[in-house]
Amino acid sequence: METNARTEFVPVRINRDLCKGCGLCVEVCPCNLISILETEINRKGYHPAVFSDPEGECIYCTQCALMCPEIAIEIVKLVEERFPINE
């Protein structure tokens, strides 16, 4: 039975208060969509990382989240379930 399901991803979320600005996520991002925000300091006194993807270029490889020692990066897979297609 065929279904009309579609997989989507929500944007990469970086918890700026957990981020220590180590730059590991910046180094592993194959699309260069993460940078260190030099104009902001978080509660811990670090310049946090920021994700910016205005053109929708992220391939959601999850390398940034896997490399983050502070577990400050989250990528959530959203699956939209639909009813089966009747033929």
N, C-alpha and C positions, 0 to 999 in steps of 0.2 A: 504494500500500500504506500503510495507516494504522499508526502506531506509538503505543505507549503511553509516550511520553517526557514528562518533566516538567522544567521549569526552576525552580531554586531559587537563592536568594542566601544566602550566609553573611553574618554581621554585618559591618558596617563596622569595619575594623581601623585603629587609629591607633597608629603607632610613637611612643610617648611620648618616647623618647630622641632621635628626629629632630625632633620638634615644637619650634618656637620660640615657640609661643603667640601668633602674630600675630593670630589671630581671624578670618582670612578665611573659613575653613570655617564658623565660627559665623554669619557674616553671610550666606552664600549658602544655608545649609540651609533649604529652604522649610518644613520640619516642626519646626524649632527643637529638634533632637535632639542638637546638639553644643554643648558649653560649655567654658569654660576652667576647669581644675581649680586653683582658688586654694589648695588645701590641700596641693598636692604640687609639688615642684621636680624636674625631670629632671637628668640628668648635666651638661647644658650650663648649668644654672641658670635655666631657663625654667619657667613654669607651663604644662604641656601641655594640649592639647585632649583631651576625653573624649567618646565617643559613648555615649548611653544611650537605649535604645528598648524599654522594658518592655512596651509595648502593641503592638509590631509596626507602628508607623506609618510607618516609613521607606519611601519610594517608590523608593529606589535610583536616584536621578537622576544620581548620580556628580558632582554639582557640587562637593562638598567635596573630592574627590580631584583634580578638574581645577584647582581654585583653589590648592591647597597648593603653595607655592613650594619646600618642602623634600621633596616627594614622600613624605610621612609617612603618607598615608592610602591604604588599599587596600580595594577592593571586588572580590570574586571571584565570578564567575558560575559556578555549578556545574550542569552538565547531567547528569542521570541517564539513561543509555541503557538501553533495554529492548528486548526482542525484539518483532518485529512481531506484531500481533494477527491471529490466524487466524479468518477468518469462514466 
